[in-house]
Amino acid sequence: MKNPILPLLCMFCLFLLGCDEGTATNAEAETIAGDAGYQVGDTATDFKLKNVDGKMVSMADYKDAKGFIVTFTCNTCPFSKAYEDRIIALHKKYAPKGYPVVAINPNDVKESRKDSYEHMQERAKEKNFPFPYLHDETQEIAKAYGATRTPHLYIVQKQQDGQFKVAYIGAIDDNSRDAQEVQKKYAETALGELLANKPVSQASTKAIGCTIKWRES
């Protein structure tokens, strides 16, 4: 008689092999983000990247925005897929308040073929993304931000001089596997504090997800 647990164990192992982090426990998520790229308080430069609709998109296009939820994600990572509905919900809740989501796929196509621009278009259509899904073909934006994983979230706040200040870096929440078991909504807490003109109480957490697939030099 076959052991019914074995197939489940195999599926779990495959899930872990696809990514480099397991679960977003509170202890993990509360560690500070890496030193590369932008740090909280830094000024983030604007970008101009190709959206899945063929148009070029930059933060400057959003004249009335108070800031942005810049999210590095992809088509292939199980963690990115697990967070897609939550990212959509973030956009629907906070875009009307001035903080839209801008999703960016940084994966190199040669290293991850299903993250090609054409596959991005398919995924955006399949999930009906209400936000732009941009192709960081050169990976320059991901490197500038210091993104290391998908998903990796950056909240930037527009200043009076029109520049964008990094206000939060890290995870969306503290449970990458089950949205129903989330205890701490890091991104939502930060956004609520920004909208209330309060300092962000927890400005850095550890991004949980798959490593970005970098182009071979």
N, CA and C atoms as a LAMMPS dump frame, in Angstrom:
ITEM: TIMESTEP
0
ITEM: NUMBER OF ATOMS
651
ITEM: BOX BOUNDS ff ff ff
-5.0000000000000000e+02 5.0000000000000000e+02
-5.0000000000000000e+02 5.0000000000000000e+02
-5.0000000000000000e+02 5.0000000000000000e+02
ITEM: ATOMS id mol type element x y z
1 1 1 N 0.848 -1.205 0
2 1 2 C 0 0 0
3 1 3 C 0.883 1.254 0
4 2 1 N 0.559 2.16 -0.873
5 2 2 C 1.356 3.381 -0.984
6 2 3 C 1.084 4.319 0.186
7 3 1 N 2.142 4.952 0.623
8 3 2 C 2.021 5.93 1.706
9 3 3 C 1.491 7.245 1.14
10 4 1 N 0.295 7.716 1.553
11 4 2 C -0.295 8.941 0.982
12 4 3 C 0.466 10.205 1.342
13 5 1 N 1.367 10.093 2.335
14 5 2 C 2.108 11.282 2.758
15 5 3 C 3.265 11.593 1.823
16 6 1 N 3.804 10.547 1.173
17 6 2 C 4.979 10.739 0.322
18 6 3 C 4.775 11.754 -0.79
19 7 1 N 3.651 11.708 -1.546
20 7 2 C 3.453 12.73 -2.594
21 7 3 C 3.436 14.147 -2.044
22 8 1 N 2.855 14.306 -0.847
23 8 2 C 2.809 15.639 -0.247
24 8 3 C 4.206 16.114 0.126
25 9 1 N 5.026 15.185 0.637
26 9 2 C 6.401 15.544 0.975
27 9 3 C 7.195 15.924 -0.253
28 10 1 N 6.964 15.221 -1.354
29 10 2 C 7.66 15.527 -2.61
30 10 3 C 7.292 16.916 -3.113
31 11 1 N 5.997 17.241 -3.041
32 11 2 C 5.541 18.561 -3.48
33 11 3 C 6.165 19.65 -2.623
34 12 1 N 6.238 19.396 -1.321
35 12 2 C 6.824 20.388 -0.418
36 12 3 C 8.299 20.615 -0.73
37 13 1 N 9.024 19.532 -1.013
38 13 2 C 10.45 19.644 -1.339
39 13 3 C 10.657 20.417 -2.632
40 14 1 N 9.811 20.162 -3.627
41 14 2 C 9.917 20.889 -4.891
42 14 3 C 9.67 22.371 -4.678
43 15 1 N 8.717 22.677 -3.805
44 15 2 C 8.418 24.086 -3.499
45 15 3 C 9.64 24.779 -2.91
46 16 1 N 10.307 24.091 -1.983
47 16 2 C 11.474 24.686 -1.344
48 16 3 C 12.644 24.818 -2.296
49 17 1 N 12.787 23.869 -3.216
50 17 2 C 13.883 23.931 -4.178
51 17 3 C 13.756 25.122 -5.106
52 18 1 N 12.534 25.554 -5.354
53 18 2 C 12.328 26.676 -6.268
54 18 3 C 12.681 28.007 -5.661
55 19 1 N 12.841 28.045 -4.348
56 19 2 C 13.095 29.305 -3.676
57 19 3 C 14.185 29.128 -2.636
58 20 1 N 14.618 30.26 -2.094
59 20 2 C 15.73 30.231 -1.164
60 20 3 C 15.316 30.566 0.248
61 21 1 N 14.053 30.873 0.428
62 21 2 C 13.565 31.151 1.772
63 21 3 C 12.343 30.278 2.006
64 22 1 N 12.13 29.894 3.264
65 22 2 C 10.98 29.077 3.564
66 22 3 C 9.773 29.918 3.882
67 23 1 N 9.497 30.112 5.164
68 23 2 C 8.335 30.889 5.564
69 23 3 C 8.767 32.231 6.105
70 24 1 N 7.84 33.168 6.043
71 24 2 C 8.135 34.505 6.579
72 24 3 C 7.743 34.542 8.043
73 25 1 N 8.558 33.965 8.892
74 25 2 C 8.279 34.023 10.315
75 25 3 C 8.531 35.43 10.818
76 26 1 N 7.968 35.74 11.966
77 26 2 C 8.161 37.076 12.523
78 26 3 C 9.643 37.385 12.719
79 27 1 N 10.406 36.407 13.208
80 27 2 C 11.826 36.638 13.467
81 27 3 C 12.57 36.958 12.182
82 28 1 N 12.243 36.218 11.106
83 28 2 C 12.905 36.465 9.829
84 28 3 C 12.522 37.828 9.279
85 29 1 N 11.239 38.122 9.295
86 29 2 C 10.749 39.333 8.651
87 29 3 C 11.175 40.589 9.39
88 30 1 N 11.523 40.458 10.644
89 30 2 C 11.903 41.632 11.42
90 30 3 C 13.399 41.947 11.325
91 31 1 N 14.155 41.119 10.614
92 31 2 C 15.563 41.451 10.42
93 31 3 C 15.687 42.522 9.356
94 32 1 N 16.754 43.285 9.427
95 32 2 C 16.922 44.434 8.546
96 32 3 C 17.334 43.999 7.151
97 33 1 N 16.858 44.738 6.153
98 33 2 C 17.181 44.434 4.765
99 33 3 C 18.668 44.637 4.503
100 34 1 N 19.13 44.079 3.399
101 34 2 C 20.555 44.124 3.061
102 34 3 C 21.076 45.526 2.811
103 35 1 N 22.391 45.633 2.718
104 35 2 C 23.038 46.937 2.595
105 35 3 C 23.104 47.447 1.159
106 36 1 N 22.959 46.559 0.171
107 36 2 C 23.102 46.983 -1.227
108 36 3 C 21.905 47.818 -1.665
109 37 1 N 22.16 48.765 -2.565
110 37 2 C 21.069 49.568 -3.105
111 37 3 C 20.55 50.592 -2.114
112 38 1 N 19.294 51.001 -2.319
113 38 2 C 18.701 52.032 -1.477
114 38 3 C 18.489 51.551 -0.045
115 39 1 N 18.639 52.496 0.86
116 39 2 C 18.28 52.289 2.255
117 39 3 C 17.108 53.22 2.578
118 40 1 N 16.418 52.941 3.663
119 40 2 C 15.318 53.804 4.087
120 40 3 C 15.847 55.219 4.292
121 41 1 N 15.148 56.184 3.711
122 41 2 C 15.559 57.579 3.789
123 41 3 C 16.284 58.067 2.556
124 42 1 N 16.741 57.131 1.716
125 42 2 C 17.419 57.512 0.475
126 42 3 C 16.428 58.062 -0.547
127 43 1 N 16.947 58.809 -1.494
128 43 2 C 16.139 59.297 -2.611
129 43 3 C 16.214 58.294 -3.751
130 44 1 N 15.062 57.84 -4.206
131 44 2 C 14.992 56.884 -5.313
132 44 3 C 14.832 57.643 -6.626
133 45 1 N 15.704 57.365 -7.568
134 45 2 C 15.582 58.008 -8.873
135 45 3 C 14.444 57.371 -9.659
136 46 1 N 13.864 58.14 -10.549
137 46 2 C 12.769 57.642 -11.379
138 46 3 C 13.309 56.658 -12.41
139 47 1 N 12.411 55.921 -13.03
140 47 2 C 12.777 54.961 -14.069
141 47 3 C 11.795 55.077 -15.222
142 48 1 N 12.124 54.461 -16.319
143 48 2 C 11.233 54.425 -17.48
144 48 3 C 11.34 53.028 -18.079
145 49 1 N 10.331 52.199 -17.828
146 49 2 C 10.36 50.802 -18.236
147 49 3 C 9.125 50.444 -19.055
148 50 1 N 9.264 49.393 -19.844
149 50 2 C 8.186 48.967 -20.739
150 50 3 C 7.137 48.16 -19.988
151 51 1 N 5.892 48.609 -20.105
152 51 2 C 4.76 47.925 -19.497
153 51 3 C 4.274 46.804 -20.424
154 52 1 N 3.446 45.916 -19.879
155 52 2 C 2.928 44.807 -20.681
156 52 3 C 1.994 45.271 -21.797
157 53 1 N 1.533 46.52 -21.739
158 53 2 C 0.697 47.05 -22.822
159 53 3 C 1.529 47.716 -23.914
160 54 1 N 2.855 47.65 -23.765
161 54 2 C 3.746 48.214 -24.776
162 54 3 C 4.16 49.648 -24.524
163 55 1 N 3.536 50.301 -23.548
164 55 2 C 3.855 51.699 -23.256
165 55 3 C 4.983 51.797 -22.227
166 56 1 N 5.736 52.884 -22.315
167 56 2 C 6.784 53.154 -21.337
168 56 3 C 6.16 53.854 -20.125
169 57 1 N 6.558 53.431 -18.936
170 57 2 C 5.963 53.953 -17.704
171 57 3 C 7.062 54.462 -16.772
172 58 1 N 6.796 55.611 -16.15
173 58 2 C 7.694 56.148 -15.124
174 58 3 C 6.851 56.692 -13.984
175 59 1 N 7.46 56.918 -12.843
176 59 2 C 6.728 57.478 -11.709
177 59 3 C 6.263 58.898 -12.003
178 60 1 N 7.004 59.601 -12.844
179 60 2 C 6.642 60.978 -13.194
180 60 3 C 5.312 61.052 -13.938
181 61 1 N 4.869 59.926 -14.495
182 61 2 C 3.591 59.899 -15.213
183 61 3 C 2.407 60.101 -14.271
184 62 1 N 2.611 59.819 -12.998
185 62 2 C 1.527 59.882 -12.011
186 62 3 C 1.6 61.224 -11.282
187 63 1 N 1.017 62.226 -11.869
188 63 2 C 1.144 63.589 -11.339
189 63 3 C 0.541 63.748 -9.946
190 64 1 N -0.532 63.017 -9.668
191 64 2 C -1.231 63.195 -8.397
192 64 3 C -0.829 62.176 -7.334
193 65 1 N 0.125 61.322 -7.637
194 65 2 C 0.52 60.281 -6.685
195 65 3 C 1.227 60.878 -5.47
196 66 1 N 0.964 60.297 -4.315
197 66 2 C 1.668 60.67 -3.088
198 66 3 C 2.915 59.809 -2.899
199 67 1 N 2.938 58.713 -3.625
200 67 2 C 4.053 57.777 -3.544
201 67 3 C 3.719 56.525 -4.325
202 68 1 N 4.533 55.494 -4.151
203 68 2 C 4.34 54.26 -4.914
204 68 3 C 4.699 53.04 -4.073
205 69 1 N 4.033 51.938 -4.403
206 69 2 C 4.38 50.635 -3.848
207 69 3 C 5.129 49.9 -4.953
208 70 1 N 6.434 50.069 -4.986
209 70 2 C 7.261 49.463 -6.031
210 70 3 C 7.551 48.026 -5.619
211 71 1 N 7.072 47.082 -6.426
212 71 2 C 7.16 45.676 -6.058
213 71 3 C 7.904 44.878 -7.118
214 72 1 N 9.057 44.348 -6.759
215 72 2 C 9.802 43.468 -7.658
216 72 3 C 9.219 42.065 -7.519
217 73 1 N 8.724 41.537 -8.633
218 73 2 C 8.059 40.243 -8.618
219 73 3 C 8.33 39.54 -9.943
220 74 1 N 7.717 38.386 -10.15
221 74 2 C 7.953 37.652 -11.396
222 74 3 C 6.812 36.683 -11.667
223 75 1 N 6.91 35.959 -12.777
224 75 2 C 5.874 34.998 -13.159
225 75 3 C 6.062 33.64 -12.505
226 76 1 N 7.29 33.314 -12.13
227 76 2 C 7.655 31.926 -11.864
228 76 3 C 7.825 31.551 -10.402
229 77 1 N 8.196 32.472 -9.564
230 77 2 C 8.474 32.155 -8.16
231 77 3 C 7.187 31.799 -7.407
232 78 1 N 7.161 30.675 -6.691
233 78 2 C 5.958 30.308 -5.928
234 78 3 C 5.547 31.369 -4.916
235 79 1 N 6.527 32.054 -4.347
236 79 2 C 6.207 33.105 -3.381
237 79 3 C 5.553 34.301 -4.075
238 80 1 N 6.058 34.65 -5.245
239 80 2 C 5.451 35.746 -6.011
240 80 3 C 4.006 35.414 -6.361
241 81 1 N 3.788 34.178 -6.785
242 81 2 C 2.426 33.755 -7.133
243 81 3 C 1.521 33.788 -5.904
244 82 1 N 2.064 33.368 -4.766
245 82 2 C 1.273 33.352 -3.535
246 82 3 C 0.862 34.753 -3.103
247 83 1 N 1.66 35.738 -3.482
248 83 2 C 1.388 37.121 -3.077
249 83 3 C 0.612 37.929 -4.119
250 84 1 N 0.372 37.379 -5.291
251 84 2 C -0.263 38.169 -6.355
252 84 3 C -1.596 38.774 -5.933
253 85 1 N -2.454 37.97 -5.327
254 85 2 C -3.76 38.494 -4.918
255 85 3 C -3.62 39.568 -3.844
256 86 1 N -2.631 39.417 -2.971
257 86 2 C -2.405 40.419 -1.931
258 86 3 C -1.854 41.715 -2.521
259 87 1 N -1.025 41.586 -3.56
260 87 2 C -0.502 42.781 -4.227
261 87 3 C -1.634 43.51 -4.954
262 88 1 N -2.509 42.746 -5.59
263 88 2 C -3.68 43.336 -6.245
264 88 3 C -4.545 44.066 -5.212
265 89 1 N -4.75 43.432 -4.061
266 89 2 C -5.56 44.049 -3
267 89 3 C -4.913 45.333 -2.484
268 90 1 N -3.585 45.333 -2.352
269 90 2 C -2.879 46.549 -1.932
270 90 3 C -3.145 47.69 -2.905
271 91 1 N -3.047 47.378 -4.197
272 91 2 C -3.272 48.413 -5.21
273 91 3 C -4.704 48.945 -5.138
274 92 1 N -5.667 48.052 -5.044
275 92 2 C -7.068 48.481 -5.029
276 92 3 C -7.39 49.317 -3.793
277 93 1 N -6.72 49.029 -2.687
278 93 2 C -6.982 49.774 -1.454
279 93 3 C -6.244 51.103 -1.413
280 94 1 N -4.991 51.11 -1.895
281 94 2 C -4.157 52.295 -1.69
282 94 3 C -3.943 53.165 -2.922
283 95 1 N -4.205 52.663 -4.112
284 95 2 C -4.101 53.525 -5.299
285 95 3 C -5.064 54.708 -5.209
286 96 1 N -6.325 54.498 -4.77
287 96 2 C -7.223 55.653 -4.627
288 96 3 C -6.76 56.651 -3.562
289 97 1 N -5.883 56.206 -2.668
290 97 2 C -5.364 57.084 -1.616
291 97 3 C -4.034 57.72 -2.011
292 98 1 N -3.587 57.43 -3.243
293 98 2 C -2.371 58.07 -3.74
294 98 3 C -1.141 57.203 -3.805
295 99 1 N -1.272 55.921 -3.449
296 99 2 C -0.133 55.001 -3.465
297 99 3 C -0.433 53.784 -4.348
298 100 1 N -0.262 53.912 -5.662
299 100 2 C -0.491 52.776 -6.549
300 100 3 C 0.677 51.792 -6.521
301 101 1 N 0.39 50.571 -6.895
302 101 2 C 1.434 49.559 -7.081
303 101 3 C 2.067 49.734 -8.453
304 102 1 N 3.38 49.619 -8.512
305 102 2 C 4.101 49.493 -9.772
306 102 3 C 4.924 48.215 -9.651
307 103 1 N 4.538 47.189 -10.401
308 103 2 C 5.23 45.9 -10.338
309 103 3 C 6.324 45.845 -11.396
310 104 1 N 7.461 45.284 -11.026
311 104 2 C 8.614 45.2 -11.924
312 104 3 C 9.157 43.779 -11.917
313 105 1 N 9.327 43.201 -13.108
314 105 2 C 9.936 41.874 -13.225
315 105 3 C 11.415 42.039 -13.572
316 106 1 N 12.329 41.661 -12.651
317 106 2 C 13.755 41.863 -12.882
318 106 3 C 14.495 40.627 -13.392
319 107 1 N 13.815 39.489 -13.506
320 107 2 C 14.52 38.249 -13.837
321 107 3 C 15.084 38.242 -15.249
322 108 1 N 16.296 37.715 -15.389
323 108 2 C 16.915 37.578 -16.704
324 108 3 C 16.233 36.455 -17.473
325 109 1 N 15.865 36.723 -18.702
326 109 2 C 15.101 35.765 -19.506
327 109 3 C 15.905 34.501 -19.792
328 110 1 N 17.201 34.635 -19.992
329 110 2 C 18.022 33.453 -20.263
330 110 3 C 18.091 32.524 -19.06
331 111 1 N 18.015 33.102 -17.883
332 111 2 C 18.049 32.306 -16.658
333 111 3 C 16.658 31.801 -16.262
334 112 1 N 15.631 32.475 -16.735
335 112 2 C 14.249 32.107 -16.4
336 112 3 C 13.356 32.424 -17.595
337 113 1 N 13.248 31.477 -18.498
338 113 2 C 12.566 31.728 -19.777
339 113 3 C 11.1 32.131 -19.625
340 114 1 N 10.447 31.627 -18.607
341 114 2 C 9.035 31.949 -18.429
342 114 3 C 8.814 33.327 -17.81
343 115 1 N 9.902 34.072 -17.651
344 115 2 C 9.789 35.467 -17.23
345 115 3 C 10.03 36.411 -18.4
346 116 1 N 9.874 35.908 -19.6
347 116 2 C 10.021 36.749 -20.791
348 116 3 C 8.898 37.784 -20.846
349 117 1 N 9.095 38.792 -21.657
350 117 2 C 8.087 39.844 -21.802
351 117 3 C 6.748 39.264 -22.25
352 118 1 N 6.791 38.302 -23.18
353 118 2 C 5.556 37.677 -23.674
354 118 3 C 4.845 36.915 -22.555
355 119 1 N 5.608 36.224 -21.729
356 119 2 C 4.999 35.516 -20.602
357 119 3 C 4.48 36.495 -19.549
358 120 1 N 5.139 37.631 -19.418
359 120 2 C 4.633 38.673 -18.524
360 120 3 C 3.271 39.162 -18.998
361 121 1 N 3.133 39.365 -20.289
362 121 2 C 1.851 39.801 -20.851
363 121 3 C 0.758 38.775 -20.568
364 122 1 N 1.099 37.502 -20.725
365 122 2 C 0.133 36.434 -20.466
366 122 3 C -0.279 36.412 -18.996
367 123 1 N 0.708 36.551 -18.111
368 123 2 C 0.409 36.501 -16.677
369 123 3 C -0.446 37.692 -16.246
370 124 1 N -0.12 38.857 -16.758
371 124 2 C -0.891 40.057 -16.415
372 124 3 C -2.34 39.928 -16.869
373 125 1 N -2.524 39.332 -18.044
374 125 2 C -3.881 39.134 -18.567
375 125 3 C -4.618 38.078 -17.756
376 126 1 N -3.92 36.997 -17.438
377 126 2 C -4.521 35.902 -16.674
378 126 3 C -4.998 36.363 -15.299
379 127 1 N -4.172 37.177 -14.621
380 127 2 C -4.508 37.653 -13.277
381 127 3 C -5.247 38.985 -13.295
382 128 1 N -5.382 39.577 -14.474
383 128 2 C -6.065 40.866 -14.615
384 128 3 C -5.44 41.92 -13.696
385 129 1 N -4.13 42.056 -13.814
386 129 2 C -3.428 43.044 -12.988
387 129 3 C -3.992 44.445 -13.226
388 130 1 N -4.385 45.149 -12.156
389 130 2 C -4.905 46.513 -12.309
390 130 3 C -3.803 47.57 -12.264
391 131 1 N -2.563 47.131 -12.199
392 131 2 C -1.406 48.018 -12.099
393 131 3 C -0.422 47.702 -13.223
394 132 1 N 0.516 48.601 -13.512
395 132 2 C 1.517 48.314 -14.535
396 132 3 C 2.444 47.179 -14.097
397 133 1 N 2.83 46.359 -15.066
398 133 2 C 3.768 45.263 -14.829
399 133 3 C 4.923 45.488 -15.789
400 134 1 N 6.036 45.977 -15.271
401 134 2 C 7.123 46.496 -16.09
402 134 3 C 8.276 45.502 -16.227
403 135 1 N 8.932 45.57 -17.372
404 135 2 C 10.042 44.666 -17.683
405 135 3 C 11.372 45.376 -17.46
406 136 1 N 12.106 44.955 -16.441
407 136 2 C 13.432 45.513 -16.158
408 136 3 C 14.468 44.674 -16.914
409 137 1 N 14.489 44.846 -18.224
410 137 2 C 15.286 43.974 -19.092
411 137 3 C 16.775 44.026 -18.77
412 138 1 N 17.297 45.199 -18.453
413 138 2 C 18.727 45.345 -18.162
414 138 3 C 19.058 45.063 -16.698
415 139 1 N 18.043 44.944 -15.873
416 139 2 C 18.171 44.725 -14.432
417 139 3 C 18.773 45.928 -13.697
418 140 1 N 18.87 47.049 -14.37
419 140 2 C 19.475 48.235 -13.763
420 140 3 C 18.647 48.774 -12.598
421 141 1 N 17.324 48.705 -12.735
422 141 2 C 16.465 49.254 -11.677
423 141 3 C 16.52 48.365 -10.436
424 142 1 N 16.476 47.064 -10.639
425 142 2 C 16.576 46.143 -9.498
426 142 3 C 17.893 46.343 -8.756
427 143 1 N 18.974 46.53 -9.501
428 143 2 C 20.284 46.75 -8.879
429 143 3 C 20.325 48.092 -8.151
430 144 1 N 19.735 49.117 -8.748
431 144 2 C 19.715 50.436 -8.111
432 144 3 C 18.956 50.395 -6.784
433 145 1 N 17.838 49.679 -6.784
434 145 2 C 17.036 49.584 -5.566
435 145 3 C 17.681 48.666 -4.532
436 146 1 N 18.462 47.698 -5.012
437 146 2 C 19.037 46.714 -4.104
438 146 3 C 18.125 45.532 -3.881
439 147 1 N 17.176 45.323 -4.801
440 147 2 C 16.267 44.182 -4.692
441 147 3 C 17.058 42.884 -4.83
442 148 1 N 16.714 41.901 -4.03
443 148 2 C 17.399 40.61 -4.07
444 148 3 C 16.448 39.447 -4.284
445 149 1 N 15.166 39.669 -4.032
446 149 2 C 14.202 38.57 -4.099
447 149 3 C 12.909 38.991 -4.786
448 150 1 N 12.141 37.985 -5.147
449 150 2 C 10.789 38.235 -5.633
450 150 3 C 9.823 37.444 -4.742
451 151 1 N 8.876 38.16 -4.085
452 151 2 C 8.686 39.611 -4.153
453 151 3 C 9.595 40.368 -3.187
454 152 1 N 9.89 41.607 -3.551
455 152 2 C 10.667 42.53 -2.714
456 152 3 C 10.016 43.897 -2.876
457 153 1 N 9.511 44.438 -1.786
458 153 2 C 8.655 45.623 -1.854
459 153 3 C 9.36 46.865 -1.311
460 154 1 N 9.167 47.97 -2.034
461 154 2 C 9.704 49.279 -1.638
462 154 3 C 8.562 50.292 -1.69
463 155 1 N 8.327 50.965 -0.587
464 155 2 C 7.353 52.057 -0.591
465 155 3 C 8.129 53.363 -0.65
466 156 1 N 7.848 54.157 -1.669
467 156 2 C 8.517 55.454 -1.801
468 156 3 C 7.474 56.561 -1.666
469 157 1 N 7.851 57.617 -0.984
470 157 2 C 6.947 58.741 -0.722
471 157 3 C 7.411 59.968 -1.492
472 158 1 N 6.483 60.595 -2.188
473 158 2 C 6.805 61.797 -2.953
474 158 3 C 6.993 62.977 -2.009
475 159 1 N 8.092 63.701 -2.21
476 159 2 C 8.406 64.865 -1.392
477 159 3 C 7.917 66.152 -2.069
478 160 1 N 7.956 67.247 -1.338
479 160 2 C 7.481 68.52 -1.883
480 160 3 C 8.287 68.968 -3.094
481 161 1 N 9.545 68.558 -3.149
482 161 2 C 10.38 68.939 -4.297
483 161 3 C 10.23 67.986 -5.479
484 162 1 N 9.306 67.025 -5.348
485 162 2 C 9.05 66.087 -6.437
486 162 3 C 9.908 64.845 -6.414
487 163 1 N 10.87 64.787 -5.508
488 163 2 C 11.707 63.595 -5.404
489 163 3 C 10.992 62.514 -4.602
490 164 1 N 11.512 61.288 -4.697
491 164 2 C 10.873 60.154 -4.035
492 164 3 C 11.787 59.595 -2.945
493 165 1 N 11.292 59.616 -1.716
494 165 2 C 12.058 59.135 -0.57
495 165 3 C 11.627 57.719 -0.212
496 166 1 N 12.601 56.837 -0.023
497 166 2 C 12.304 55.457 0.36
498 166 3 C 11.84 55.437 1.814
499 167 1 N 10.614 54.932 2.019
500 167 2 C 10.02 54.944 3.361
501 167 3 C 9.934 53.558 3.985
502 168 1 N 9.931 52.527 3.148
503 168 2 C 9.826 51.152 3.66
504 168 3 C 10.47 50.2 2.662
505 169 1 N 11.15 49.173 3.173
506 169 2 C 11.769 48.136 2.345
507 169 3 C 11.528 46.779 2.987
508 170 1 N 11.102 45.797 2.174
509 170 2 C 11.054 44.436 2.707
510 170 3 C 9.877 43.6 2.273
511 171 1 N 9.293 42.91 3.251
512 171 2 C 8.204 41.969 3.001
513 171 3 C 6.854 42.677 3.018
514 172 1 N 5.88 42.053 2.381
515 172 2 C 4.514 42.58 2.374
516 172 3 C 3.854 42.324 3.728
517 173 1 N 4.051 41.118 4.247
518 173 2 C 3.51 40.753 5.553
519 173 3 C 4.356 39.629 6.134
520 174 1 N 3.872 39.002 7.201
521 174 2 C 4.697 38.016 7.905
522 174 3 C 4.329 36.568 7.61
523 175 1 N 3.533 36.321 6.575
524 175 2 C 3.214 34.934 6.234
525 175 3 C 3.125 34.777 4.728
526 176 1 N 4.183 34.246 4.142
527 176 2 C 4.248 34.129 2.686
528 176 3 C 3.364 33.023 2.144
529 177 1 N 2.975 32.082 2.978
530 177 2 C 2.242 30.911 2.481
531 177 3 C 0.733 31.007 2.616
532 178 1 N 0.271 31.691 3.648
533 178 2 C -1.165 31.684 3.922
534 178 3 C -1.627 33.083 4.327
535 179 1 N -2.364 33.715 3.442
536 179 2 C -2.846 35.071 3.711
537 179 3 C -3.78 35.115 4.918
538 180 1 N -4.459 33.988 5.189
539 180 2 C -5.393 33.948 6.306
540 180 3 C -4.687 33.89 7.658
541 181 1 N -3.405 33.54 7.639
542 181 2 C -2.646 33.408 8.884
543 181 3 C -1.725 34.599 9.149
544 182 1 N -1.866 35.654 8.374
545 182 2 C -1.02 36.837 8.551
546 182 3 C -1.298 37.492 9.905
547 183 1 N -0.23 37.77 10.623
548 183 2 C -0.337 38.462 11.907
549 183 3 C 0.083 39.928 11.799
550 184 1 N 1.076 40.19 10.954
551 184 2 C 1.586 41.555 10.804
552 184 3 C 1.584 41.958 9.33
553 185 1 N 0.839 42.994 9.008
554 185 2 C 0.775 43.507 7.639
555 185 3 C 1.742 44.686 7.526
556 186 1 N 3.003 44.362 7.27
557 186 2 C 4.044 45.387 7.295
558 186 3 C 3.777 46.527 6.315
559 187 1 N 3.443 46.172 5.076
560 187 2 C 3.237 47.201 4.052
561 187 3 C 2.036 48.08 4.39
562 188 1 N 0.943 47.452 4.798
563 188 2 C -0.26 48.226 5.122
564 188 3 C -0.033 49.136 6.33
565 189 1 N 0.686 48.641 7.311
566 189 2 C 0.99 49.471 8.48
567 189 3 C 1.805 50.691 8.075
568 190 1 N 2.818 50.468 7.24
569 190 2 C 3.66 51.58 6.78
570 190 3 C 2.85 52.589 5.979
571 191 1 N 1.995 52.1 5.101
572 191 2 C 1.174 52.993 4.277
573 191 3 C 0.201 53.795 5.135
574 192 1 N -0.392 53.145 6.116
575 192 2 C -1.306 53.847 7.01
576 192 3 C -0.612 54.96 7.776
577 193 1 N 0.607 54.691 8.218
578 193 2 C 1.365 55.708 8.948
579 193 3 C 1.773 56.859 8.036
580 194 1 N 2.17 56.546 6.813
581 194 2 C 2.528 57.605 5.867
582 194 3 C 1.331 58.494 5.559
583 195 1 N 0.179 57.878 5.359
584 195 2 C -1.027 58.645 5.045
585 195 3 C -1.481 59.501 6.229
586 196 1 N -1.112 59.077 7.431
587 196 2 C -1.448 59.845 8.639
588 196 3 C -0.34 60.83 9.013
589 197 1 N 0.655 60.961 8.11
590 197 2 C 1.796 61.861 8.349
591 197 3 C 2.571 61.499 9.612
592 198 1 N 2.68 60.193 9.849
593 198 2 C 3.446 59.688 10.978
594 198 3 C 4.703 58.978 10.472
595 199 1 N 5.746 58.916 11.283
596 199 2 C 6.927 58.145 10.877
597 199 3 C 6.599 56.662 10.814
598 200 1 N 7.228 55.961 9.892
599 200 2 C 6.992 54.523 9.762
600 200 3 C 7.659 53.815 10.936
601 201 1 N 6.874 53.077 11.695
602 201 2 C 7.367 52.463 12.929
603 201 3 C 8.303 51.289 12.674
604 202 1 N 8.076 50.563 11.59
605 202 2 C 8.973 49.465 11.215
606 202 3 C 9.281 49.621 9.732
607 203 1 N 10.385 50.264 9.443
608 203 2 C 10.688 50.671 8.07
609 203 3 C 11.45 49.632 7.266
610 204 1 N 11.977 48.593 7.915
611 204 2 C 12.721 47.553 7.201
612 204 3 C 12.365 46.184 7.737
613 205 1 N 12.073 45.255 6.84
614 205 2 C 11.904 43.851 7.19
615 205 3 C 12.636 43.028 6.141
616 206 1 N 12.732 41.746 6.365
617 206 2 C 13.432 40.877 5.421
618 206 3 C 12.478 40.406 4.335
619 207 1 N 12.858 40.615 3.081
620 207 2 C 12.054 40.125 1.96
621 207 3 C 12.145 38.605 1.901
622 208 1 N 11.005 37.958 1.756
623 208 2 C 10.94 36.502 1.693
624 208 3 C 10.538 36.09 0.286
625 209 1 N 11.353 35.287 -0.373
626 209 2 C 11.006 34.854 -1.723
627 209 3 C 12.161 34.187 -2.425
628 210 1 N 12.044 34.076 -3.738
629 210 2 C 13.087 33.475 -4.559
630 210 3 C 14.139 34.526 -4.893
631 211 1 N 15.379 34.09 -5.031
632 211 2 C 16.418 35.031 -5.428
633 211 3 C 16.173 35.498 -6.857
634 212 1 N 16.479 36.751 -7.115
635 212 2 C 16.37 37.281 -8.476
636 212 3 C 17.348 36.535 -9.372
637 213 1 N 16.903 36.213 -10.575
638 213 2 C 17.744 35.483 -11.526
639 213 3 C 18.578 36.492 -12.315
640 214 1 N 19.825 36.677 -11.867
641 214 2 C 20.691 37.686 -12.46
642 214 3 C 21.323 37.202 -13.756
643 215 1 N 21.542 38.132 -14.637
644 215 2 C 22.213 37.842 -15.902
645 215 3 C 23.675 37.491 -15.643
646 216 1 N 24.171 36.487 -16.333
647 216 2 C 25.581 36.116 -16.202
648 216 3 C 26.45 37.18 -16.845
649 217 1 N 27.488 37.6 -16.128
650 217 2 C 28.364 38.657 -16.648
651 217 3 C 29.422 38.079 -17.584
